[in-house]
Amino acid sequence: MDWQPDEQGLQQVLQLLKDSQSPNTATQRIVQDKLKQLNQFPDFNNYLIFVLTRLKSEDEPTRSLSGLILKNNVKAHYQSFPPPVADFIKQECLNNIGDASSLIRATIGILITTIASKGELQMWPELLPQLCNLLNSEDYNTCEGAFGALQKICEDSSELLDSDALNRPLNIMIPKFLQFFKHCSPKIRSHAIACVNQFIMDRAQALMDNIDTFIEHLFALAVDDDPEVRKNVCRALVMLLEVRIDRLIPHMHSIIQYMLQRTQDHDENVALEACEFWLTLAEQPICKEVLASHLVQLIPILVKGMKYSEIDIILLKGDVEEDEAVPDSEQDIKPRFHKSRTVTLPHEAERPDGSEDAEDDDDDDALSDWNLRKCSAAALDVLANVFREELLPHLLPLLKDLLFHPEWVVKESGILVLGAIAEGCMQGMVPYLPELIPHLIQCLSDKKALVRSIACWTLSRYAHWVVSQPPDMHLKPLMTELLKRILDGNKRVQEAACSAFATLEEEACTELVPYLSYILDTLVFAFGKYQHKNLLILYDAIGTLADSVGHHLNQPEYIQKLMPPLIQKWNELKDEDKDLFPLLECLSSVATALQSGFLPYCEPVYQRCVTLVQKTLAQAMMYTQHPEQYEAPDKDFMIVALDLLSGLAEGLGGHVEQLVARSNIMTLLFQCMQDSMPEVRQSSFALLGDLTKACFIHVKPCIAEFMPILGTNLNPEFISVCNNATWAIGEICMQMGAEMQPYVQMVLNNLVEIINRPNTPKTLLENTAITIGRLGYVCPQEVAPMLQQFIRPWCTSLRNIRDNEEKDSAFRGICMMIGVNPGGVVQVGAAGLGGKALGLGLDGPSHGIRHVSGLYFLLRCCSLLGEPEG
């Protein structure tokens, strides 16, 4: 029987819906309490669906709101709905999917897909057949409403629709959708493409069986009048480029011509979708072959797309030159995620790793995260990496006009172009840099803030070249101007300058030592000047400076400048303030660099770190025992604190011993090493290694408990955890000596497995090789029998490591193991691996290990020596 509402109850629900639209917070609180009470009555949900589908006399916002409250109820406790209520809701949805109002149709579609996502696709067998059947309706509203619901279901349940659990309904749905590509309504055409697009990336079999028809239909819609249809066509072609390029290759010339047009589409959403095509094409092996002849058309289009639009400038407040006194709104400040400490080894001819440059986008983050300007710049960047110098003949004529253009918006886009090609076209740009770098440095004092900020970014992209020249030529003028920009009156420029200076610090390293006083004066002055957001970036610039100049910072004059403002901030911040993250990271670098110079500040910093770890562990325990009463803690506080303790241990060395003696850090460390979160374990093992080096007297009593935990974390599924655990074991070996013997078997098999594992990251291979060598150094009898299983990858792993104590001890360990088991290397030697191939690099004074042990080892490897004498 059809359910009917009680009139009084209906009026009550309607009043509640009206009240819930009130901006008054007190009214909102009453509404929330009332909703909780009404949810005790199962048929309250019947009233909600009734208002949504039947009360056509009510205004649309009220009806839609009723549906959205019902959707939240479905999400929260659909399983407890009585069957008659659930059935009534489902029936009403299907009967009213063709409501005259597009808002109500969309709300019913959301409700249907929410019910479907609660496991109801299997329990509601008539849903998909009925929706597909409704597509045939002559009534536009019914067809559009059904398609809207199907599109949401395809988005939310794409994998399930292509599974045996539902008898693969896609086999019927895909051909059905394809029929609607030619529908007279653009909205329906757009829905149809969007539905099929959901199944491209997963290569759904039903789509693959109809792939040629799909592509044919897409081509037919290429010049559709409707921008939403064109956008979905572009999106489909971009995804097909990734998963079925074989089907596109025969048409590639036409597709490229089409995408060149669409990248200039007057609708920016279409242009953005088309611009993604160049990013995806650049990753395909055929890119160079198919795109080379089109560069002459493509490059000017991308360059044009890199210019700020008028709307961009309004959003970025491009006309506001001085805003340093305006406080930041909290939503401007992106959440920060701490990157846990990973132990790495120094390499020969080392330069800073550019891998993080992937994130150093040009700096208009106040815009939506992704727009045509950013996409065009990213496309030019990746294409520069594909075509290298071949790109320049198409670019240089444009660049000259852009960089010296009287209009600031055009000049700004030219500077962005120059930054975008920096990585890929560096070699070809070198002849022009002596002229361009001074021009860019001049642009740092342009009267437009957006020109100054982009000049900061582009100069940071050429920092490596700047540092390779005599310092007076470019480094000194660049540094002087960047430091002025750090104190700019515009917040965007301050931010760009601080980030650029951090990049320059990484490249220049100790070249900056002569200017330290001037640099510190500027950075410390910025402390008093910066608003909240840029203060966080300033911490990063100071931390990077400390990493770059190291112990050169340990001068009374520098310490006196730098430490008071840092400690003042440290004292101002509460334990639960997330601004502690960047400050702790900064202090960790400063403590490591200052070494004994940090001693006067170490005790309160150390104690607070221990407290942060203790608090977080206690909160985690309370949450585990009573999840309904307590919130889960933010473990980043504990991770950053552990990393700062590592910095203190590394910087202070033996001086940290008294602090450790007076605290319960070893007990806390035991808990952290077993935490469920990999990043916590990663930082714990880094700290364990640093404490082992600094004050083993406190670590040694815990070894029997710690070693099994270290052994179980030698799991390369968690690369960084495994890496730090491996390194810590190596450090423990060197302190334990022969007492390591009971623990060898706990770790050796895992280490040998890791070093032989294909596709293992270089850092992990290097640390594993060092630790195996050190194990063999202290327990040669136990490790030597396995020599044959690891000697070859061991040698290649350490080929490029710079001489240091770790490498020395590892090579000595190998020599001792060869002494115990010469047969373990006979086959490697017989295979003809000379010293060079083994990575010993004995051909020059700066390579390899200590030469006596290196040569001895090489000869032993080639089985040319008998047992060693003496």
N, C-alpha and C positions, 0 to 999 in steps of 0.2 A: 504494500500500500504506500502511496506517495506521502512522504513526511510533510507535515504542515507546522509552522511555528505558532507558539502562543503569542497573541498580539502584545500583551504587556511585556513579555520577555524580549520580543523583537524591538519594541521602543527603547527598552533598557540598553540593548546592544547598539542600536543606532546612536543613542546619546553618548555611549562610551566611545564610539568611532569618531563622533564630532569632537568630543573633549580631547581625544588623542592627537588632534591636529592643532591644538592650542600651543603657542610658544611658551606658556607659563610653566616653569619647572615644577612648582607645587602641584599643578593640575596633572602634569605628566606622572608625578610620583603616585598620585591617587589612581590614575588610569592603570599603571603597572600593578598596583596592589589588587585592583578590581579584576584585572585580567587573570592574575594568579587564582583568585577565588573562583571565577567563572570556569577556569580550566578543570576544576574539580567535577564539573558536570559534563558527561560525555557528549550530550547533544548540543553543547555550546558550539561545537564545530559545525553542526548542521545549520545553526543560525548564520554562521560566518559565510558558508557556501551559498546559503539562500540569499543573503544580501548581495553577494558578488554576482550571482547568475540570474536571480529572479526580480530583484527590486529595481526595475528599470526607471522608476520614477525618481530614485535617489541620484545625487550628482556622482559623476565618474570617480573623482578622487576618493570619496567615501567608500564606494563599491570596491575600488582597487585596493584600498587600505585593508578592507575586510579580508580580501583574498591573500594579501601579504601576511597578515596576522595568522591566517590559517596555514600558510606555507611554513611559517616559523613553528607552529604547533606540530605540523607533519614532520618537520626536521627533528624536533625535540622528542616527541613521543608517539609517533605513528603506530608503533607496534602495540600500544595499549588502547588504540581506538577499537570500540566494539565493531564486529563485522558489519552490522546494518549501517553504522555511521560511515565507515570506510566505503561501503558500496554506494551509499547515497552521494558521497562526495565525487567518486569516480564517474558515476552516471551523469551527474550534473555537469561535470567538466566536459565530457564528450558531447552532451546535448547542446552545450552553449558555446562551443569553441568558435562558432561563427557569429558571435555577438556583433552588433552594428558598430560598437566602439573599438577602435584599435587598441586603446589602453586596456580595456577589459579582456580582449582576445590575448594580448601579451601576458596579462596577469594569470589567466587560465592556463596558458602555455607553461609559465614558470611553475605553477602548481602541479601540472601533470608531470613535468620532468622531475620535480622534487619527490613526488610519490614513486615514480619509476626508479629513482636512484636509491630508494629505501629497499631495494631488493624486489620491487614489485613488477619489474618487467616480466619475470617468470610467473608471478602470481596474478598477472593481469593480461591473460593471453589475447583478449579481444582488442587491446589498446592499439597495437601497430596495424593490424588489419583494418580496424575502423578508421584510424587516421589516414591510412593510405587510400581507403575507399572514399573518404571525404574530399580528397584531392580532386576527385572527378566531378564534384558538385558544380553546377552551373552558377551557383551563388558565389560571388567574389569573396565575400567576408568569410564564408565557410572554408573555401579553398585556402585563403591566406592564413586564417587562424590555425588550420590543421598543419600547414607548412611551417608556421612559426613554432608550433609545438614539436614537430618532427626535427626541426633544425636544432632545438635545445636538447632533445634526446640524443641526436647524433653527436653533439658536442660533449655531452656528459657520459655517454655509454657506448662510445665507438667500438671498443674491444668486444664488449658483450654482444653487440649486434652482429659481429663477424664470428660468433662462436657456436659450437654444437649445442650449447645449453639452451639456445632459443631456436634450434633448427635452421640456423643461418638465414635470418629474414632478409639480409642484404641482397641475397640472390634475386629477390623480388623487388626490393626497394631501389637499388641502383638503376636498373632499367626504367623503373617508374619515374625516378627523379629526372633521368635524361630526357624523357618525353617533354618535360616542362621547360627545357631550355629554350623552347620556341614559343612559349606562352605569350599572349598579347600584353600581359601586365608586367612591367619592369620589376615590381616587388616580388612577384612569383618567380620570375627568371632568376632574380638574385638569391631567393631562398633555395632554389633548386641547385644552383652552383655551390652555394655555401654548404648545403647538406653533403654533396659528393666530395667537396674539398676535405671534409673531416676524415676521409678514409685514404687519402693519398699517402701520407707519411707512413702509415702502418701497412701499406701495400695490400689492402684487403683484397682477397681473391676475387670477390664479385666485381670489384672495380677493375682489377687487372684483366679479367675476362672481357671487359667492355672498354678497354683503354683506348682503342682506335676511334670508337664512336664518340667517346668523351672528348678526345682531342679535336676531332672534326667539329663537334658542337661548339667547343670553345672558340675555334677559329671563326665560326659563323657569327659569334657574338662579339668579335674583337672590336668592332666599331659601334657598339651599342650606344644609344643616346643617353642611357642612364648611368651616372657615375658609379653607383653602387655595384651595378653589373660589371662595368669595366674593372672596378677594383677587385672583384672576386675572380674575374678572368685572369688578371695579372697575378693574383695570389696563387691560383691554380698552376699557372705556367712556372712560377718560381719553385713551387714544391715538386712539380714534375721534373724540373731540371735536376733536382737532387736525387729523385728515386727512379725516374724512367727516362733518363737522358737519351737512351737508345731510340726511343720513339720520337724524340724531338729533333735529333740530328738531321734527318732528311729535310726538315723545314727551318733549320737554324737561321739561315740568312733572313728569311721573312720574319721570324720571331724577333730577331735582333732589331730589324727595321721597325717593327711594331713597338717594341719596348723603348726604342729611341723616341718615338712619338709620345708614348704614354708617360715617359719620365718628364715630359714637358706639359702634361695634361693641365688644363686650367683648374681642375679640382685637385687640391694638394694631397688629399688622401689617396687618390689614384696614382699621382706622381710618386708618392712615397712607396706605395706597394710595388710600382714598376721599378723604382730605384733599387729595391732589394734584389732584383734580378742580377744586377752587375756584381753585387756582393757574392751571390751564390755561384754565378758563372766563374768568378775568379778562383773558386776552390776546385773547379773541374779541370781534369788534365787537358781537355780540348780547348781551354780558354784562349791560349795564345793563337792557336791555329784559326779559330773561328772569329776572333774579335779583332785581330790585327788590322784588317782592312777597314774596320768601322771606327777605329780610334779617332780619326780625323773629325767624325761627327760627334762621338760620345764625349770626348774630353771637354769641349766647350759647354755641352749640356750640363755635365757634372759641376763644372766651375761656376756656371750661372746659378745652379741650385745651392751653392755654398754661400750665397749672399743673404744677409738678414732680410726678411720680409718686413713690411711696415708693422705688421701685427707683432712680429718678434721683438722689434725695437720698443714698442709700447709695453709689452709684457716684461721686457728686461729693464724698463725704466731707462732706456738708452740716452735720454736727455738729461738724466740726473747725474751731475758730475761729482758732487760731494755728498756723501751720505754716511760718513764714518761715525757721526754722532747718533745715528738712528739705531736704536736697539734692534736685534734680530728677533723675528717671531719664531717661536719654538718649532713650527712646522717646516721652517727653512733648513733646519739642522737635521741632516740625514742620520739615521741610526748608524753607529759605528760598530764594526765587528772586529774584535781583536784577533790578530793572526798569531797563533801560538808559535813558540820558539822551536826552530828546527836546527839541529847541529849540522854544519857543513864543513868541508875541508878546503883549505886554500889551494888554488890551481896555479900552474905556470902561466905567465903572461896574462894574469887575471885582469879583467875589466868588469865593471858592474853589469849584472845580468839585466838585459833589456826586457825580460819577459813581462815585467809589470807595466811596461809602457802601453800594453794593450788597453789599459784602463784610462790612460791619460788623455781623455777626450778633450776637445776644445771646451772652453769652460762655461757654456751657456746652460748650466743645469737648472736655471730657474724656469726654462721652458719645459714642456712635457719631455719625458725622458728621451723620446725618439722623434725626430722630425726630418723634413727633407734636407735641411742643411747638414745635420749630423750624418744622415745616411749617405748623402753625396760625398761628404768628406771621408767617411769610412770606405766607400767604394773606390775613391781615388787612391786612398792609402793601400788597399789590397791590390789594386791594379798596378800601382807603382812597384809592389813587391813581385808581381808576375812579369811585367814588361821591362822593369829596370830602366836603363838609359833610353830604351826605344820610345818611352813615353815623352821624353823631353822635346823633340822637334814639334810635337803638337801643343806643348805647354808653354815653352819659353816665350814665344811671341805674345801669348796672352798675358803671361806673368808681368812682362815689362810694362804693359799698359795698366795692369791692375795695381801694381805696387806703387806706382807714382801718380795714381789717379787723383784729381782734385777732390772728388766726392769721397767722404770718409767711409761710407758703406762699401763702396767698391774696393777701396784700398784695404779695408779690413778683410774682405773676402780673399784678396790676393795673398795677404799674410797667412790666412788659414790654409790656402792652397799650398803655399811654401812649406808649412808645417806638416801637412798631410803626406807630401811626397818625400819627407826627410829620410825615412828609413829605407824605402825602396830605391830611390834615385840618388842616394848620397854620393856615390862615386862620380856620377855625371854632373852633380851640382858643385863638386869641389872647386873647379876653375872659377865659378861665379861667387863663391862664398866670401873671398876677400872684399868684394864690393858690396855684397848683400848684407853681411853681418853688421857692418857699421850703419847701413840704412835702417836695419831692424832695431839696432840700439837707439838710433835717433827716434824711431817710432815709439819707444818707451816713454818719451816725453810729449807725445801727441796730445792735443787738447781734448780729444774724445776718449773717454774712459774705455769704451769697448775696443778701440784700436790699441790702447796701452795694454789691456789685458790679453788680447790675442797675440801681441808681440812677445809678451812674457812666455806664452805657451810655445810659440814657434821657435824662439831662441833656445828653449830647453831641449827641443828636438835636435838641435845642432850642437848641443853642449860638448859632445865627445870630440867633434872637430875643433871647437874653440879651445879646448884644453890641450889638444895636440900641437897647437901653435905656440910660439914664444909668448909668455904670460903678458908682457906689456902690450902686445899687439891687439888682442881681443879680450882675453880673460879679465884683465884689470878694468877696462872700460865697461864690460858687461856686468861685472860684479858691482861696480860703483853705481851704475844705473839701476840694477835690480834692487839693490839695498834702498835706493831712494823710493822705488815703487812699493817696497814692503811698507814704507811709511806714507803711501799715497792717501789722499783724502777720500778715495772711492773704495768701498768694501770689496767689490768684484776684482779690482786691480790688486788690492792687498792679497787676496786669496790666490790669484794667478801668479803673483810675484813670489809669494811664499813657496808655492808648489814648484815653480821653476827653479828657485834657489836651492830647494832640496835636491832636485835633479842635478844641478850644477855641482853641489857638494859631493854627490856620489861619484861624479866623473872626475872632479878635480882632486879629491882626497887631500893629501898633504900639501898640494900646491897652495892651499888656502892658509897654511900656517902663518906666513908673514902678515896676513891681513886679519888675524883672529880678533885683535882688540877692536878694530873698526866693525867687524861683523857682529861681535857680541854686543857692542854699544847699540847697534841698530835693532837687533832682535830683542834686547831687554827693553829698549824704548817702546817697541811695539806692544809689549805686555800692558803698558798703561793706556794704550791707544785703541786696542782691538775690542770689537764686540764679541759676543759669545762664539759664533760659528768660526771666525777666523783665528780665535785663540786656540782652537783645537788643531788647526793646521800649523800654527806657530810652534806648538809642542813638537810636531813631526819634523819641522825644519831644524829645531834645536837638537832633537834626538839624532837626526841624520848627520848633522854637523859633528856630533860627538863620535858617531860610528866612523866618520870619514877621517877625522884628524887624530883620533885615538888618544894616546898618552900625552900628546902635545898640548892637550887642554889642561893638563895637570900643572898649572902655574898659579901661584897665589893670586896674581892680578886677575886672571880669568875666572877663577873660582869665586872671587869676591864680587865680580860683576854678575855672574850667572846664577849662583845658588840662592841668594836671598829672595828674588822674585819667584823662583820655582818652589821654594819651601813655603813662601807666603800662600801661594795657590794651594799647595798641599794641605796647609792648615785650614784654609777656608772651606775646602770640599768635605762634605759628609761621606760616611762610608757607603751610603747607598746611591751616591751621585755618579752617573755614568761618565761624567767628565773625568773621573779618575782613570778611565781606561787609557786615553792618550797621554795623560800626565804620568801614569805609571810606566808606560812604554818609553816615554822620553827619559824619565829618571833611570830606567834600566840601562839605557845607552850611556847616559851621563856617568852613572856609577862605574860601569865597565871601563869607560875612558879615563875617569879621574883616578881610578885605583886608590891608593892611600889618601889622595886628596879628598875623597868622599867620607873619610873616617869621622870628621866632626858632625856629619849629618846622618850617619848610618843607623844609630840606635832607634830613634823614633820611627824612621822609615821601615826598618826591619820589623819592629814590634807591630806596626799597623798592618803590614803584609800578613804576618802570622795571624793576626786577629781576623782579617778578611777571609783567610782560608778557613779558620775555625768556625766563624759565623756561617759561612756558606755550607760547610759540611753539616753543621747543626740544623740549618734550615732544610737541607736535603733529607736528613734523617726524619725530621718531623713530618715533612711532606710524604715520605714513603710510608710512614706509620698511619698518618691521618690525612689522606689526600683531600677529603671533603672539608677539612678545617683550615689547612694551610696551602699557600701558593707555592708552586715549584720555584726554587731560587734561580736567579740569573747566575749561572756558573762562570760567566766571563769575568766576574769580580775575582773569583778564585784563580782562574787561569792567568790573568794579568798579574796578580800578586805573586804567584809561583814564578812567573817569568822575571819579575823584578828581583825576587830573592836569588834567582840564578845570576842576574846581573851583578848583585851585591857579592855573591860568592866568587864570581869570576874576577870582579874588580878588586875586591879587598883581599882575596887569597886567604892566607892564614889568619888575618885579622878577624875573619868572620867567626872563628872558632868560639870565642867567648859568647857571642850572641846566640849561637846554636846551643851552647852548653846551658844557657839560661832560659831556653824555650822548649816547647814540646813539638818542635817541627818534625822530628823523625817519626813520631806517632801519627801526626797529621799526614805526612808523606806516605806512610803505609796505607792509609785510607784512600788518598788521592790516586795512588798507583792502581787501585782496584775499581776506580770510578767507572760508571757505565759510559760516560761521554769520552770519546777518543781524544778530544783536545785537552781534557784534564790530564789524561794519562801521558799524553805527549809532553806537556809542560812538566809533569812530575818527574819523568825520566831525565829530562834536561837538567832539572835541579839536582836530582840524585847524582848525575855525572859531575856537576860542578862542585857539589859538597864533597864528593869522593876525592876530587883533586885538592880542595881547600882544607878540609878537616876530616880526614878518614877516621880519625879516632872515634868520632860520633857515629859514623856509618857502619864501622866494622861489627859492632854488637848486633846489628840488624840483618847482616848478610844472609843468614840461614832463612830468614823470613822473606827477604827481598828477592833472592835468586829465582825461586819457582815462579814468582809473578813476572819477572823479567823474561823468563823462558817462555811463558805462555803468550807474551806479547810480541814474540818474534813471528808475527803474522803479517806478511806483505800486503794483505788486503787493506790494512791501515798503514799506508806508506810511512807517514811522519811519525806515528807511534812506534812502529817497527824500527825506524831509523834511529830514534833517540834511545830506545831500549838497547839496541845493538851498541851504540856509542858508549852508553853507561856501563855495559858489561866490559867493554875494552878498558875503560878507566879503572874499574874494580879489579880487573886482572893485574894491572900494573901495581896496585897497592897490596893485593893479597899475596902475590908471588906463588910459591908452591902450594900454599893453603887453598888455592883455587881448585885443587884436584877433585874434591868431592862434587863440584858443581859442573865440571866439564860436560858430562853426558846430558845434563839438563838443557844445554844450549847448542852443543856442537852440530847435531844433525840438522836442526833448523837453519843454522847459519850456512851450512854447506848447501842446503836446498835453495836458500835465497840466492847465493852467489851463482848458482847454475840456472836460475830461473830466467826464461827469456823475457824481454821487455821490462826488466826491472830498472827503475830510475837510477841515474848515474850516482847521485848522492848516497843512496842506500847501498849500492854495490861497493862504493869506496869505503864507507863505514864498516860494512860487513867484512871486507878484505882486511882492514886494519885490525878489527876485533879477532878474526881467525888467527892472524899473525901474532897478536898479543897473547891469545890463549896458548898458542904453540910455544911462545917465548917462556911462559911460566910453567907450562905443563907439556913439554915436547913429547914425552912418552905416550901420553893419552891422545894427542892430536895427530901425531905423525902418521899412524896407520891409515889415515884418510887422505893423505897428501895427494895421491893420484886423482882423487875426486874433485879437488878444487884448485890445483896449481895453475892450470891454464887461465880460467877466468880471473883468478887472483891476480896474476901478473898484468893482464890487460886492464883490470879495474884501477890499478894504481899508477898507470902509465903517466898521467898528467898531474899527479899531486906534487905540490911543492915540497921541498925538503923540510921536515919538521920532526919534533920528537915522536909524534904518532907514527909517521912513516918509518922512522929509524927503528923503533921498537918492533914494528910489524915485520920489517925485513930481517932483523936479527932473529925473530921467531922462526921465520921460514928457514933461515940458515941452520938453526938448531934442529928443526924437524928433518931437514935433509940429512943432517948428521945421524939421526936416529933411523931414518928410512930412505936411504939413497935410491932404492928401487922405485920409490914413489914418483921420481921425476925422470927416470930413465926413458920412458916412452915419450914424454914431452920433449926431452932433449933429442931423441931419435927422430922425432917428427920435424926436426930442423928449425926449432924456434931459437933464433939467435937472441942476443941481448936486447936488440932494438925491438924485436917483435914481442919480447916478454915485458916490454915497457920499462926496461932498466935505464935506457937513455944514457949509455956510458960514453957518449961521444963528445961531451963538452963539460966545462967546469960547473955549469949551473944546473945540470940535470941529474936524475936518478937519486940514489941514496949515497951514504958515505962510501967512497970509492973502494976501500979495501973490502968491506963486507959485500959490496955490490959485485965486484969482480969475482970474489970467492963464490958467491951465490951463482953467478953465471956459469962458472966452470963446473960447479957441482951439478947444475941443471943439465949441462951437456955431458955429464958422467965422465969427465976427464980427470977427476981427482979420486984418489983412494980415500980412506977415512982421514978426517982432518987430524993434523998433528997439534998437540998442545991445546 
